[in-house]
Structure formats: C-alpha cells, structure tokens
C-alpha cells in the first residue's frame, strides 16, 4: 500500500470506506468486462498539478508492445465494448499508433485521452487527422475555459495551444459529425468539488462558442482524487483532512451502481491489472493478483474490488469516473 493510502487510512475524521457500502453487490465487479483502460506510460510533455499518476517529461515508464498485445488479446476474447487509451500523454508511446489501429479492428468504440498541447508538437502534428481517419473518440482535458485558470494548472501558453488544437479538431469534423466525438474533462483546480456536470457543460459550451467558436459533445466533471500530486498539494496546504471529510460527508449511495471499477479494468505499462486508474496510482492491484498475461485465454471471472479510503473521491456528490458523473 502506498504512503498516500496509509495517510488516508490513518485519518480519524472519516469511517473506513468499505464500511459505508452496505450492499455486498457493490463490493464486486459485474459479470462482464465492458471497458479496458490501457495506460501506456507515464511519460508526458506536461506535469499538471492535479495529476494523480504524477506523469511528466522525466518519467521513463513506457508500455512495451508485448503488453499491448496481451491487452488486445483479452479485449478480443472478452468482446469488450470500449478500449480506453490513456497515459501520461499516450501519444508519446512509440507503439501508440499501432495500438490505436489494432484496437479499432477489435472494438467499435476506441477512446484516446489527450492533453491537446502535445498535438501541436511537430512530431505529433499528423495525429488529429489520424484520429479522424480511425474515428476514435477524443477525450481532451481542458481544466477551464479561460486562460488564466488553465495556465495556472498546466503552465503558461497551454490554454492558447489547446484552443488552437480544438479548432483544428472541429475543422476535421470533431464535435460536429456523429462519428467524430469530442468530449472534454473538467477537474477542479483546488480542494473543492466540481459543479453539477450538466450546468458546467452548458457553461463550457456557451463560453467556448462565444469566445472561440469552439464546439464539443459532452463535458465530464471529475472530482480530484487524493493521490499523486494532488495529495501532495493537500498535505502541503493543510487541507488533506478537511478535503477527505468533505468527500466522506458527501458520500452518495446512488453513485455505487455506476462506479467504473465494477465493469472495467485498468492495465499499467508493465501489465499489472487494477480495478481502476486511481487504484493504479495507489498501486493497489486487483485482489486476485493476476496480470494481463494471466487473463489471456481464460474466462472472465467476477471478483471482489480492492477498496480503500481514496474511493470516497468516486462516490461524493454526483459521483466521479473517467466518464464523468455516475449518478
């Protein structure tokens, strides 16, 4: 267990998360694997302040092709409905384009999560068209619809660069054509909850259209999980205990059926398997201990989910997952 989880377990102001789940059903996965999220490495061109996997330019963890091949084999065998490719900046993995192409042969719904800024670097300038040609869903992180707030999180000039890339994606048909889906992700910039997802989506759409002529499909609001750099910020600012109490006080049982850990797995660069990407950041592997290589050629089995106090981040208020609110 990571030091971050030890710190959360030691807090006296909140009850243990697992004790809050009174229905045994929600402590287990569903019978079918619907989504495989493949984290192809922690190398990134940015070092965002809220990043729970602590990705950055100095990280060396990169998923090799043999792990990708095992992921694809399991996806094919289990007939998953969605392959979700993330990082780091996933584009920086040398086998990234191969993975996208092979994923599209297996699955009709392939997601790529991008920070947008990477797509303005010369080496990756061709990728917007590559995405459009393969009709992948693009999920882009845009921490706010104004430059000041986003640049504070990501660095000077990142907002302006992101806007340029979104305009390019719009020109290719993203956010406009039915089969070219462009979704955005909003994370709060501090120790507070995101606004209601529907209201925030309307605000984003209005502001981005009015100021920049930009369109997109949906906005996902994600509660910052107390892991990685965000957990370090909470400790440094003296907000860890109060933030966790807010999460605990806002625990909502209605979010439990839609928790991402129930119907997906997260695969790390080395093939280790996790119930979700937050558990991956916390280094809490699936309780069965299997790797993606162990899953090849075998039937999918329902399993108990590895739970800890950071899970409050997914069950507070409207709930939170890689696909936004869960209630």
MITORLUM-170079 format. One record per residue (C-alpha): x, y, z; residue number from 0; residue in three letters. Coordinates in nm, 2 decimals. Example, Ala and Ser with C-alpha at 12.3 -4.5 7.8 and 13.67 -1.06 7.14 Angstrom:
% residues 2
((1.23; -0.45; 0.78); 0; ALA);
((1.37; -0.11; 0.71); 1; SER);
END
This chain:
% residues 327
((0.00; 0.00; 0.00); 0; UNK);
((0.13; 0.35; -0.09); 1; UNK);
((0.21; 0.61; 0.17); 2; UNK);
((-0.08; 0.82; 0.05); 3; UNK);
((-0.32; 0.54; 0.13); 4; UNK);
((-0.16; 0.48; 0.47); 5; UNK);
((-0.21; 0.86; 0.54); 6; UNK);
((-0.58; 0.83; 0.44); 7; UNK);
((-0.64; 0.52; 0.64); 8; UNK);
((-0.50; 0.69; 0.95); 9; UNK);
((-0.75; 0.98; 0.94); 10; UNK);
((-0.98; 0.97; 1.24); 11; UNK);
((-1.23; 1.21; 1.09); 12; UNK);
((-1.38; 0.96; 0.84); 13; UNK);
((-1.50; 0.60; 0.87); 14; UNK);
((-1.34; 0.33; 0.65); 15; UNK);
((-1.49; 0.35; 0.30); 16; UNK);
((-1.57; -0.02; 0.28); 17; UNK);
((-1.79; 0.01; 0.59); 18; UNK);
((-2.01; 0.26; 0.41); 19; UNK);
((-2.11; 0.00; 0.14); 20; UNK);
((-2.39; -0.20; 0.30); 21; UNK);
((-2.48; -0.39; -0.02); 22; UNK);
((-2.23; -0.67; -0.09); 23; UNK);
((-2.32; -0.65; -0.46); 24; UNK);
((-2.13; -0.32; -0.49); 25; UNK);
((-1.82; -0.46; -0.35); 26; UNK);
((-1.78; -0.69; -0.65); 27; UNK);
((-1.74; -0.64; -1.03); 28; UNK);
((-2.02; -0.72; -1.27); 29; UNK);
((-2.01; -1.05; -1.46); 30; UNK);
((-1.88; -0.90; -1.78); 31; UNK);
((-1.58; -0.69; -1.87); 32; UNK);
((-1.71; -0.39; -2.07); 33; UNK);
((-1.41; -0.15; -2.07); 34; UNK);
((-1.04; -0.19; -2.07); 35; UNK);
((-0.84; 0.12; -1.99); 36; UNK);
((-0.48; 0.09; -2.11); 37; UNK);
((-0.23; 0.32; -1.95); 38; UNK);
((0.06; 0.32; -2.20); 39; UNK);
((0.30; 0.50; -1.98); 40; UNK);
((0.37; 0.80; -1.75); 41; UNK);
((0.58; 0.99; -1.99); 42; UNK);
((0.41; 1.33; -2.07); 43; UNK);
((0.51; 1.67; -2.21); 44; UNK);
((0.33; 1.83; -1.92); 45; UNK);
((0.34; 1.80; -1.54); 46; UNK);
((-0.01; 1.91; -1.43); 47; UNK);
((-0.06; 2.00; -1.07); 48; UNK);
((-0.36; 1.77; -1.02); 49; UNK);
((-0.22; 1.46; -1.20); 50; UNK);
((-0.28; 1.15; -0.98); 51; UNK);
((-0.03; 0.93; -1.17); 52; UNK);
((0.24; 1.20; -1.15); 53; UNK);
((0.31; 1.19; -1.52); 54; UNK);
((0.58; 1.42; -1.66); 55; UNK);
((0.87; 1.47; -1.90); 56; UNK);
((1.11; 1.29; -1.67); 57; UNK);
((0.91; 0.97; -1.64); 58; UNK);
((1.05; 0.66; -1.81); 59; UNK);
((0.77; 0.41; -1.77); 60; UNK);
((0.66; 0.31; -2.12); 61; UNK);
((0.43; 0.01; -2.21); 62; UNK);
((0.61; -0.23; -2.45); 63; UNK);
((0.42; -0.39; -2.74); 64; UNK);
((0.41; -0.73; -2.58); 65; UNK);
((0.19; -0.59; -2.30); 66; UNK);
((-0.03; -0.42; -2.56); 67; UNK);
((-0.06; -0.75; -2.75); 68; UNK);
((-0.19; -0.92; -2.43); 69; UNK);
((-0.44; -0.64; -2.37); 70; UNK);
((-0.57; -0.67; -2.72); 71; UNK);
((-0.60; -1.05; -2.69); 72; UNK);
((-0.81; -1.01; -2.38); 73; UNK);
((-1.02; -0.74; -2.54); 74; UNK);
((-1.09; -0.97; -2.84); 75; UNK);
((-1.17; -1.27; -2.62); 76; UNK);
((-1.39; -1.08; -2.38); 77; UNK);
((-1.56; -0.88; -2.66); 78; UNK);
((-1.51; -0.56; -2.47); 79; UNK);
((-1.73; -0.27; -2.58); 80; UNK);
((-1.47; 0.01; -2.52); 81; UNK);
((-1.09; 0.03; -2.53); 82; UNK);
((-0.97; 0.35; -2.35); 83; UNK);
((-0.61; 0.45; -2.42); 84; UNK);
((-0.45; 0.69; -2.17); 85; UNK);
((-0.12; 0.80; -2.01); 86; UNK);
((0.08; 1.02; -1.94); 87; UNK);
((0.05; 1.16; -2.29); 88; UNK);
((-0.04; 0.83; -2.47); 89; UNK);
((0.08; 0.98; -2.80); 90; UNK);
((0.44; 0.97; -2.67); 91; UNK);
((0.45; 0.59; -2.66); 92; UNK);
((0.64; 0.47; -2.97); 93; UNK);
((0.38; 0.20; -3.04); 94; UNK);
((0.08; 0.43; -2.98); 95; UNK);
((-0.04; 0.45; -3.34); 96; UNK);
((-0.01; 0.07; -3.38); 97; UNK);
((-0.22; 0.02; -3.07); 98; UNK);
((-0.49; 0.26; -3.20); 99; UNK);
((-0.51; 0.08; -3.53); 100; UNK);
((-0.52; -0.27; -3.38); 101; UNK);
((-0.78; -0.15; -3.12); 102; UNK);
((-1.01; -0.02; -3.40); 103; UNK);
((-1.00; -0.37; -3.56); 104; UNK);
((-1.14; -0.53; -3.24); 105; UNK);
((-1.37; -0.27; -3.10); 106; UNK);
((-1.61; -0.01; -3.24); 107; UNK);
((-1.55; 0.23; -2.95); 108; UNK);
((-1.19; 0.34; -2.90); 109; UNK);
((-1.11; 0.64; -2.68); 110; UNK);
((-0.79; 0.83; -2.68); 111; UNK);
((-0.73; 1.07; -2.38); 112; UNK);
((-0.52; 1.37; -2.48); 113; UNK);
((-0.39; 1.69; -2.32); 114; UNK);
((-0.42; 1.86; -2.66); 115; UNK);
((-0.10; 2.05; -2.62); 116; UNK);
((0.10; 1.75; -2.73); 117; UNK);
((-0.07; 1.77; -3.07); 118; UNK);
((0.10; 2.10; -3.16); 119; UNK);
((0.45; 1.95; -3.14); 120; UNK);
((0.59; 1.87; -3.48); 121; UNK);
((0.63; 1.50; -3.42); 122; UNK);
((0.26; 1.46; -3.34); 123; UNK);
((0.10; 1.72; -3.58); 124; UNK);
((-0.04; 1.44; -3.80); 125; UNK);
((-0.24; 1.28; -3.52); 126; UNK);
((-0.56; 1.49; -3.53); 127; UNK);
((-0.62; 1.36; -3.89); 128; UNK);
((-0.51; 1.01; -3.78); 129; UNK);
((-0.78; 1.02; -3.51); 130; UNK);
((-1.04; 1.13; -3.75); 131; UNK);
((-0.95; 0.87; -4.01); 132; UNK);
((-0.99; 0.60; -3.75); 133; UNK);
((-1.30; 0.76; -3.59); 134; UNK);
((-1.17; 0.74; -3.24); 135; UNK);
((-1.34; 0.93; -2.96); 136; UNK);
((-1.12; 1.21; -2.84); 137; UNK);
((-1.14; 1.29; -2.47); 138; UNK);
((-0.94; 1.61; -2.40); 139; UNK);
((-0.86; 1.76; -2.07); 140; UNK);
((-0.94; 2.13; -2.05); 141; UNK);
((-0.92; 2.24; -1.69); 142; UNK);
((-1.11; 2.56; -1.75); 143; UNK);
((-1.25; 2.77; -2.03); 144; UNK);
((-1.03; 3.07; -1.95); 145; UNK);
((-0.66; 3.11; -2.00); 146; UNK);
((-0.57; 3.23; -1.65); 147; UNK);
((-0.71; 2.94; -1.46); 148; UNK);
((-0.59; 2.67; -1.70); 149; UNK);
((-0.24; 2.81; -1.74); 150; UNK);
((-0.21; 2.81; -1.36); 151; UNK);
((-0.26; 2.44; -1.36); 152; UNK);
((-0.07; 2.34; -1.67); 153; UNK);
((0.18; 2.61; -1.75); 154; UNK);
((0.19; 2.94; -1.95); 155; UNK);
((0.05; 2.92; -2.30); 156; UNK);
((-0.11; 2.58; -2.26); 157; UNK);
((-0.46; 2.72; -2.28); 158; UNK);
((-0.40; 2.91; -2.60); 159; UNK);
((-0.23; 2.60; -2.76); 160; UNK);
((-0.52; 2.38; -2.66); 161; UNK);
((-0.77; 2.62; -2.82); 162; UNK);
((-0.58; 2.60; -3.15); 163; UNK);
((-0.59; 2.22; -3.14); 164; UNK);
((-0.96; 2.21; -3.06); 165; UNK);
((-1.03; 2.44; -3.36); 166; UNK);
((-0.83; 2.20; -3.58); 167; UNK);
((-1.03; 1.91; -3.45); 168; UNK);
((-1.35; 2.10; -3.52); 169; UNK);
((-1.24; 2.16; -3.88); 170; UNK);
((-1.19; 1.78; -3.92); 171; UNK);
((-1.55; 1.73; -3.80); 172; UNK);
((-1.50; 1.65; -3.43); 173; UNK);
((-1.78; 1.78; -3.22); 174; UNK);
((-1.99; 1.82; -3.54); 175; UNK);
((-2.02; 1.48; -3.71); 176; UNK);
((-2.19; 1.19; -3.54); 177; UNK);
((-1.90; 0.95; -3.56); 178; UNK);
((-1.63; 1.21; -3.46); 179; UNK);
((-1.69; 1.25; -3.09); 180; UNK);
((-1.50; 1.52; -2.89); 181; UNK);
((-1.55; 1.52; -2.52); 182; UNK);
((-1.39; 1.74; -2.25); 183; UNK);
((-1.29; 1.68; -1.89); 184; UNK);
((-1.30; 1.93; -1.61); 185; UNK);
((-1.11; 1.89; -1.29); 186; UNK);
((-1.14; 2.15; -1.01); 187; UNK);
((-0.82; 2.35; -0.95); 188; UNK);
((-0.82; 2.31; -0.58); 189; UNK);
((-0.96; 2.13; -0.27); 190; UNK);
((-1.33; 2.16; -0.37); 191; UNK);
((-1.59; 1.96; -0.57); 192; UNK);
((-1.68; 2.02; -0.93); 193; UNK);
((-2.01; 2.19; -1.01); 194; UNK);
((-2.30; 1.99; -1.13); 195; UNK);
((-2.20; 1.83; -1.46); 196; UNK);
((-2.50; 1.94; -1.66); 197; UNK);
((-2.47; 2.30; -1.55); 198; UNK);
((-2.09; 2.30; -1.61); 199; UNK);
((-2.13; 2.16; -1.96); 200; UNK);
((-2.38; 2.43; -2.05); 201; UNK);
((-2.14; 2.70; -1.92); 202; UNK);
((-1.84; 2.55; -2.11); 203; UNK);
((-2.04; 2.52; -2.43); 204; UNK);
((-2.16; 2.88; -2.41); 205; UNK);
((-1.83; 3.03; -2.32); 206; UNK);
((-1.61; 2.84; -2.56); 207; UNK);
((-1.85; 2.91; -2.85); 208; UNK);
((-1.89; 3.27; -2.77); 209; UNK);
((-1.52; 3.34; -2.72); 210; UNK);
((-1.35; 3.10; -2.96); 211; UNK);
((-1.62; 2.95; -3.19); 212; UNK);
((-1.55; 2.60; -3.05); 213; UNK);
((-1.80; 2.31; -3.02); 214; UNK);
((-1.78; 1.97; -2.85); 215; UNK);
((-2.01; 1.69; -2.75); 216; UNK);
((-2.00; 1.64; -2.37); 217; UNK);
((-1.82; 1.76; -2.06); 218; UNK);
((-1.72; 1.52; -1.79); 219; UNK);
((-1.66; 1.66; -1.44); 220; UNK);
((-1.42; 1.46; -1.23); 221; UNK);
((-1.35; 1.50; -0.86); 222; UNK);
((-0.98; 1.52; -0.78); 223; UNK);
((-0.88; 1.20; -0.62); 224; UNK);
((-0.64; 1.24; -0.32); 225; UNK);
((-0.35; 1.07; -0.50); 226; UNK);
((-0.02; 1.18; -0.66); 227; UNK);
((0.05; 1.55; -0.69); 228; UNK);
((-0.30; 1.64; -0.57); 229; UNK);
((-0.24; 1.45; -0.25); 230; UNK);
((0.09; 1.63; -0.21); 231; UNK);
((-0.08; 1.96; -0.26); 232; UNK);
((-0.35; 1.87; 0.01); 233; UNK);
((-0.08; 1.79; 0.26); 234; UNK);
((0.13; 2.09; 0.19); 235; UNK);
((-0.16; 2.33; 0.21); 236; UNK);
((-0.30; 2.16; 0.53); 237; UNK);
((-0.62; 2.06; 0.35); 238; UNK);
((-0.60; 1.68; 0.34); 239; UNK);
((-0.81; 1.61; 0.65); 240; UNK);
((-1.08; 1.87; 0.56); 241; UNK);
((-1.10; 1.76; 0.20); 242; UNK);
((-1.14; 1.39; 0.30); 243; UNK);
((-1.41; 1.49; 0.54); 244; UNK);
((-1.59; 1.68; 0.26); 245; UNK);
((-1.57; 1.37; 0.05); 246; UNK);
((-1.69; 1.14; 0.33); 247; UNK);
((-1.98; 1.37; 0.42); 248; UNK);
((-2.09; 1.39; 0.06); 249; UNK);
((-2.09; 1.01; 0.02); 250; UNK);
((-2.39; 0.91; -0.21); 251; UNK);
((-2.51; 0.55; -0.23); 252; UNK);
((-2.68; 0.63; -0.56); 253; UNK);
((-2.34; 0.65; -0.73); 254; UNK);
((-2.24; 0.29; -0.64); 255; UNK);
((-2.41; 0.11; -0.94); 256; UNK);
((-2.22; 0.32; -1.19); 257; UNK);
((-1.87; 0.30; -1.04); 258; UNK);
((-1.61; 0.23; -1.31); 259; UNK);
((-1.44; -0.03; -1.10); 260; UNK);
((-1.74; -0.26; -1.14); 261; UNK);
((-1.72; -0.30; -1.52); 262; UNK);
((-1.37; -0.21; -1.63); 263; UNK);
((-1.01; -0.29; -1.56); 264; UNK);
((-0.70; -0.06; -1.58); 265; UNK);
((-0.38; -0.20; -1.72); 266; UNK);
((-0.05; -0.05; -1.62); 267; UNK);
((0.25; -0.01; -1.85); 268; UNK);
((0.41; -0.33; -1.71); 269; UNK);
((0.09; -0.55; -1.74); 270; UNK);
((-0.03; -0.52; -1.38); 271; UNK);
((-0.40; -0.51; -1.36); 272; UNK);
((-0.61; -0.27; -1.14); 273; UNK);
((-0.98; -0.22; -1.07); 274; UNK);
((-0.94; 0.15; -1.18); 275; UNK);
((-0.68; 0.40; -1.27); 276; UNK);
((-0.70; 0.55; -0.92); 277; UNK);
((-0.61; 0.22; -0.77); 278; UNK);
((-0.33; 0.20; -1.03); 279; UNK);
((-0.20; 0.54; -0.90); 280; UNK);
((-0.22; 0.40; -0.54); 281; UNK);
((-0.05; 0.07; -0.65); 282; UNK);
((-0.35; -0.14; -0.53); 283; UNK);
((-0.36; -0.43; -0.78); 284; UNK);
((-0.67; -0.65; -0.82); 285; UNK);
((-0.71; -0.88; -0.52); 286; UNK);
((-0.67; -1.19; -0.74); 287; UNK);
((-0.32; -1.07; -0.82); 288; UNK);
((-0.34; -1.16; -1.19); 289; UNK);
((-0.16; -0.97; -1.46); 290; UNK);
((-0.29; -0.91; -1.81); 291; UNK);
((-0.08; -1.20; -1.93); 292; UNK);
((-0.26; -1.43; -1.68); 293; UNK);
((-0.60; -1.32; -1.83); 294; UNK);
((-0.52; -1.43; -2.19); 295; UNK);
((-0.72; -1.74; -2.29); 296; UNK);
((-0.92; -1.76; -1.97); 297; UNK);
((-1.28; -1.68; -1.90); 298; UNK);
((-1.35; -1.35; -1.72); 299; UNK);
((-1.44; -1.41; -1.35); 300; UNK);
((-1.63; -1.18; -1.12); 301; UNK);
((-1.41; -1.06; -0.84); 302; UNK);
((-1.41; -0.86; -0.52); 303; UNK);
((-1.30; -0.50; -0.58); 304; UNK);
((-1.00; -0.36; -0.39); 305; UNK);
((-1.14; -0.07; -0.19); 306; UNK);
((-0.97; 0.20; 0.03); 307; UNK);
((-1.05; 0.55; 0.16); 308; UNK);
((-0.95; 0.72; -0.17); 309; UNK);
((-1.26; 0.56; -0.31); 310; UNK);
((-1.46; 0.84; -0.15); 311; UNK);
((-1.35; 1.05; -0.44); 312; UNK);
((-1.57; 0.85; -0.68); 313; UNK);
((-1.88; 0.84; -0.46); 314; UNK);
((-1.91; 1.21; -0.34); 315; UNK);
((-2.20; 1.41; -0.47); 316; UNK);
((-2.28; 1.32; -0.83); 317; UNK);
((-2.01; 1.06; -0.83); 318; UNK);
((-1.70; 1.06; -1.04); 319; UNK);
((-1.54; 0.83; -1.30); 320; UNK);
((-1.34; 0.85; -1.62); 321; UNK);
((-1.67; 0.91; -1.79); 322; UNK);
((-1.78; 1.19; -1.55); 323; UNK);
((-2.06; 1.18; -1.30); 324; UNK);
((-2.21; 0.84; -1.22); 325; UNK);
((-2.55; 0.93; -1.08); 326; UNK);
END
